[in-house]
Amino acid sequence: MHLIEGWSYLDSFYFTSFIATGQGPPANLVINDAAGKIFASVLAFISVGTVITALLFLFGPFLGRVIRAGEEKVEQIEEEFERGKGAERL
């Protein structure tokens, strides 16, 4: 955005951080050029996908363990109901 729109480096970084996190463009920065609009659109698609992928890569194993622990608890409760012990829980 610095080269396309002529913004300062700080404004360009500010704009990119808003686009990359999916918040949309900040109201105080307006894109005037068609090339800037195309660049911002491509940047939005690539950066949002990259952020989601990075978060899933970082937190995926933890979330998988949490989901598996929940499944094991549900299976345990189902087994208790099948044996007749589950009525006591209600």
Beta strands, then each sheet from edge to edge (+ up, - down):
end
